[in-house]
Amino acid sequence: MKNQKNVNQFFKALFNEGEYVSVVSDVKHTRVFPLADISKQIDAEYFSINPLHNFDLAASEPYHNKDIARRCDANVSAFRSILVELDSVPKEEQVELIKKTGMPYTAITFSGGKSYHFIITLEQDFETRKEYDLLVKRLYKALGGINDPSTKNPSRLSRIPGAIRFENGAIQYLHELSERIPKEKLKLWIESKIGQEVEVVSTQSNHFGSISLLKNLSPFTRNFLSIGASEGFWNATLFKSACDMFRNNYSKEEITSLVFKINNRLDPSDLKTIDSAFKKVSEATSIFL
């Protein structure tokens, strides 16, 4: 590994002292080493973006051994880093594009091939894999589909800066190194792009009966509650979604609260639209009473 000082700073930004990392020369390899020893792996091109246990929690094959560390998602010891790649975007445009989005990141490395790797390392680890997966999903959604979705798993391999890419002899260099990102900062950036995460509403009753779970709503309504409406179609989208929510037993208060979360404001005209949707659904329901 060349420029060992930069490499050490890079790994220090992503990992904590005493952790274990998979550092390999082939994507099929799974060996894990103490962070202090990774500089000795001079032929390695890849590393796992998150630390791993120094034992195997998922020894399921005859050739596995619970006492020998192995790279896999089940063996991730801290859910801290997220990888973003833009393989579908020309290499020359990737860094500028990410900077324009405002997405916070800890490091940018050049893969030695057709892409830059953008790594987000958080100051606070995720408590569970479920929490990690949910934020990664929302992050990718906030990027609007320009990223490669296959990089979502926590034991994903990225390229080691300073290493030489075997297939073409190119150097995988460190393009930029910053600091760990506060989790709240990343969440706020995501919300600025796609709105807040929509919560499942309560099960209290109204005059239509018990409140339905959010999953009972149409994909159209769920999309509206997640990312809002297309430009010029707010009123029509709100009306259609409000009708759907009323039919699924949401109260006016609950609908108003959910809609408010989309852009943190409600105009008098929005309240009139919700009232109109309520009237339409009420009239349609009364026909069958």
SULJOPE-V577433 format. One record per residue. N is the residue number from 0. RES is the residue in one small letter. PHI is phi as a letter, one per 30 degrees, with the letter a starting at -180 (999 if undefined). OMEGA is omega in radians with two decimals (* if undefined). Layout:
BEGIN
n=(N;N)
res=(RES;RES)
phi=(PHI;PHI)
omega=(OMEGA;OMEGA)
END
This chain:
BEGIN
n=(0;1;2;3;4;5;6;7;8;9;10;11;12;13;14;15;16;17;18;19;20;21;22;23;24;25;26;27;28;29;30;31;32;33;34;35;36;37;38;39;40;41;42;43;44;45;46;47;48;49;50;51;52;53;54;55;56;57;58;59;60;61;62;63;64;65;66;67;68;69;70;71;72;73;74;75;76;77;78;79;80;81;82;83;84;85;86;87;88;89;90;91;92;93;94;95;96;97;98;99;100;101;102;103;104;105;106;107;108;109;110;111;112;113;114;115;116;117;118;119;120;121;122;123;124;125;126;127;128;129;130;131;132;133;134;135;136;137;138;139;140;141;142;143;144;145;146;147;148;149;150;151;152;153;154;155;156;157;158;159;160;161;162;163;164;165;166;167;168;169;170;171;172;173;174;175;176;177;178;179;180;181;182;183;184;185;186;187;188;189;190;191;192;193;194;195;196;197;198;199;200;201;202;203;204;205;206;207;208;209;210;211;212;213;214;215;216;217;218;219;220;221;222;223;224;225;226;227;228;229;230;231;232;233;234;235;236;237;238;239;240;241;242;243;244;245;246;247;248;249;250;251;252;253;254;255;256;257;258;259;260;261;262;263;264;265;266;267;268;269;270;271;272;273;274;275;276;277;278;279;280;281;282;283;284;285;286;287;288)
res=(m;k;n;q;k;n;v;n;q;f;f;k;a;l;f;n;e;g;e;y;v;s;v;v;s;d;v;k;h;t;r;v;f;p;l;a;d;i;s;k;q;i;d;a;e;y;f;s;i;n;p;l;h;n;f;d;l;a;a;s;e;p;y;h;n;k;d;i;a;r;r;c;d;a;n;v;s;a;f;r;s;i;l;v;e;l;d;s;v;p;k;e;e;q;v;e;l;i;k;k;t;g;m;p;y;t;a;i;t;f;s;g;g;k;s;y;h;f;i;i;t;l;e;q;d;f;e;t;r;k;e;y;d;l;l;v;k;r;l;y;k;a;l;g;g;i;n;d;p;s;t;k;n;p;s;r;l;s;r;i;p;g;a;i;r;f;e;n;g;a;i;q;y;l;h;e;l;s;e;r;i;p;k;e;k;l;k;l;w;i;e;s;k;i;g;q;e;v;e;v;v;s;t;q;s;n;h;f;g;s;i;s;l;l;k;n;l;s;p;f;t;r;n;f;l;s;i;g;a;s;e;g;f;w;n;a;t;l;f;k;s;a;c;d;m;f;r;n;n;y;s;k;e;e;i;t;s;l;v;f;k;i;n;n;r;l;d;p;s;d;l;k;t;i;d;s;a;f;k;k;v;s;e;a;t;s;i;f;l)
phi=(999;d;h;e;d;d;d;d;d;d;d;d;d;c;b;c;e;j;d;c;b;d;b;b;c;b;d;d;d;b;d;b;b;d;e;d;c;d;d;d;d;d;c;d;c;b;b;d;d;b;d;b;d;c;a;c;d;b;d;c;c;e;d;d;b;d;c;c;d;a;d;a;e;d;c;d;c;a;c;b;c;b;c;b;b;b;e;d;c;e;e;d;c;d;d;d;d;d;d;d;d;i;d;d;b;c;b;b;b;c;d;i;b;c;a;c;c;c;c;c;c;d;d;c;d;d;d;b;d;d;d;d;d;d;d;d;d;d;d;d;d;d;d;i;i;d;c;d;d;d;c;d;d;d;c;e;c;b;c;d;d;j;d;c;d;d;d;b;i;d;d;d;c;d;d;a;b;b;c;d;c;e;e;d;d;d;d;d;d;d;d;d;c;b;i;d;d;d;d;d;d;d;c;d;c;b;d;d;k;d;d;d;d;e;d;d;d;d;e;e;d;d;d;d;d;d;b;i;c;d;e;i;b;e;d;d;d;d;d;d;d;d;e;d;d;d;d;c;i;d;d;e;d;d;d;e;d;d;d;d;d;d;b;h;a;b;d;e;d;d;d;d;d;d;d;d;d;d;d;d;d;d;d;d;d;d;d;c;d)
omega=(-3.14;3.12;-3.01;3.13;3.12;3.13;3.12;3.11;3.12;-3.12;3.09;3.13;-3.05;-3.01;3.10;3.13;3.12;-3.13;-3.13;-3.06;3.03;3.13;-2.94;3.11;-3.12;-3.08;3.13;-3.12;-3.05;-3.05;-3.09;-3.11;2.99;-3.14;-3.11;-3.05;-2.99;3.13;3.13;-3.12;-2.95;-3.12;-3.07;3.10;-2.99;3.01;3.09;-3.04;3.08;3.14;-3.08;3.05;3.09;3.03;-3.06;3.10;-3.04;3.13;-3.03;-3.13;-3.13;-3.10;3.04;3.09;-3.05;-3.12;-3.13;-3.10;-3.09;3.12;2.97;-3.08;-3.10;-3.09;3.09;-3.08;3.11;3.13;-2.94;-3.02;3.14;-3.13;3.07;3.05;-3.12;-3.06;-3.10;-3.14;3.09;-3.06;-3.07;-3.07;-2.97;-3.09;3.14;-3.13;3.13;3.12;3.13;3.12;-3.09;-3.13;3.10;3.14;3.13;-3.08;2.99;3.07;3.05;-3.02;-3.05;-3.13;-3.04;-3.07;2.92;3.08;3.12;-3.08;3.07;3.09;-3.02;3.07;-3.12;3.10;2.99;-3.12;-3.09;3.04;-3.13;3.13;3.11;-3.10;-3.12;-3.13;3.09;3.12;-3.14;3.08;-3.13;3.10;3.13;3.11;3.03;3.07;-3.14;-3.08;3.07;-3.08;-3.08;-3.11;-2.97;-3.02;-3.00;3.10;-3.11;3.09;2.99;-3.07;3.13;3.10;-3.13;3.12;3.10;3.13;-3.00;-2.99;-3.11;3.11;-3.13;3.11;3.07;-3.00;3.08;-3.10;-3.10;3.11;3.13;-3.09;3.06;-3.02;3.01;-3.10;-3.11;3.11;3.12;3.13;3.14;3.10;3.12;-3.13;3.11;-3.12;-3.02;3.13;-3.13;3.04;-3.10;3.14;3.03;-3.08;-3.07;-3.11;3.11;-3.06;2.95;-3.04;3.08;-3.09;-3.09;-3.11;3.11;3.04;-3.11;-3.10;3.12;3.14;3.14;3.07;3.12;-3.12;3.13;3.11;3.12;-3.13;-3.12;-3.02;3.12;-3.07;3.06;-3.12;3.12;-3.08;-3.08;-3.03;-3.13;3.14;3.10;-3.12;-3.11;-3.14;3.12;3.08;3.14;-3.14;3.08;3.13;3.12;2.94;3.01;3.07;3.10;-3.11;-3.13;3.12;3.12;-3.14;-3.14;-3.14;3.13;-3.10;-3.10;-3.12;3.07;3.04;3.05;3.08;3.05;3.13;3.10;3.12;3.10;3.12;3.11;3.09;3.13;3.11;3.11;-3.13;-3.12;-3.12;3.13;3.14;3.13;-3.14;-3.09;3.14;-3.05;3.13;*)
END
